[in-house]
Amino acid sequence: MKTILRVSSFRYLGGHRLYLEFNNGEAGVVDLSSELDGPIFQPLRDPDVFATVSLDGGTIAWPNGADLAPEYLAERLVEQGVARNA
């Protein structure tokens, strides 16, 4: 049985950067500054709004309803070359 990927914890690092830890042992820093397109993500371009991020249902989310799938976040770690096992 395959385990569902979840963000298990995160730390806000300033700007649009987050340190993420996943339930599969992967962890790393992701910079989402180039990922904030579309109406729901546009307010998050303001670092003060981005900083309101929280852990919700196994992923990260913001009070305006924006969220990002754990699989997408894990792919961003790999693409940015910072994925590692914690």
C-alpha positions as CSV (number, residue, x, y, z in Angstrom):
1,M,0.0,0.0,0.0
2,K,1.4,3.4,-1.0
3,T,1.6,6.1,1.6
4,I,-0.1,9.3,0.8
5,L,2.5,12.1,0.7
6,R,1.9,14.8,3.3
7,V,3.8,17.9,4.6
8,S,4.5,17.0,8.2
9,S,6.1,20.3,9.2
10,F,7.3,23.5,7.8
11,R,9.2,26.6,8.8
12,Y,8.8,30.1,7.2
13,L,12.2,31.4,6.2
14,G,11.3,34.9,5.0
15,G,10.3,36.2,1.6
16,H,8.6,33.3,-0.3
17,R,10.9,30.5,1.1
18,L,9.8,27.6,3.3
19,Y,11.7,24.7,4.8
20,L,9.4,21.7,4.3
21,E,9.5,18.2,5.9
22,F,7.5,15.4,4.4
23,N,6.2,12.2,5.9
24,N,8.4,10.2,3.5
25,G,11.6,11.6,5.0
26,E,12.3,14.2,2.3
27,A,13.0,17.7,3.5
28,G,14.4,20.9,2.1
29,V,13.9,24.6,1.2
30,V,11.6,25.6,-1.5
31,D,11.3,29.2,-3.0
32,L,7.8,29.7,-4.3
33,S,8.4,33.3,-5.5
34,S,8.0,32.2,-9.1
35,E,5.0,30.0,-8.5
36,L,2.5,32.6,-7.3
37,D,0.4,33.1,-10.5
38,G,-3.4,33.4,-10.8
39,P,-6.0,35.2,-8.8
40,I,-5.8,33.2,-5.6
41,F,-2.0,33.2,-5.4
42,Q,-1.5,36.9,-6.4
43,P,-2.1,38.2,-2.9
44,L,0.7,35.9,-1.6
45,R,3.3,37.9,-3.6
46,D,3.2,40.2,-0.6
47,P,5.7,38.6,1.8
48,D,3.5,39.6,4.8
49,V,0.6,37.8,3.4
50,F,2.7,34.8,2.4
51,A,3.9,34.6,6.0
52,T,0.4,33.7,7.1
53,V,1.0,30.2,5.8
54,S,-0.1,27.3,8.0
55,L,-0.2,23.5,8.0
56,D,-3.7,22.3,6.9
57,G,-4.6,18.7,6.1
58,G,-1.1,17.5,5.2
59,T,-0.2,20.5,3.1
60,I,0.5,24.2,3.4
61,A,-2.4,26.7,3.0
62,W,-3.2,30.4,3.5
63,P,-6.3,32.1,5.0
64,N,-7.5,33.2,1.5
65,G,-8.1,29.6,0.5
66,A,-4.9,29.1,-1.5
67,D,-3.0,25.8,-1.0
68,L,-0.4,23.7,-2.8
69,A,-0.5,19.9,-3.1
70,P,2.3,18.1,-1.3
71,E,3.2,16.3,-4.5
72,Y,3.7,19.7,-6.2
73,L,5.8,21.0,-3.4
74,A,8.0,17.8,-3.4
75,E,8.5,18.2,-7.1
76,R,9.6,21.8,-6.6
77,L,12.3,20.6,-4.1
78,V,13.6,18.2,-6.7
79,E,13.5,20.8,-9.5
80,Q,15.4,23.3,-7.3
81,G,18.0,20.7,-6.4
82,V,17.5,20.8,-2.7
83,A,15.6,17.6,-1.9
84,R,17.2,15.3,0.7
85,N,16.2,12.7,3.1
86,A,15.9,14.2,6.6
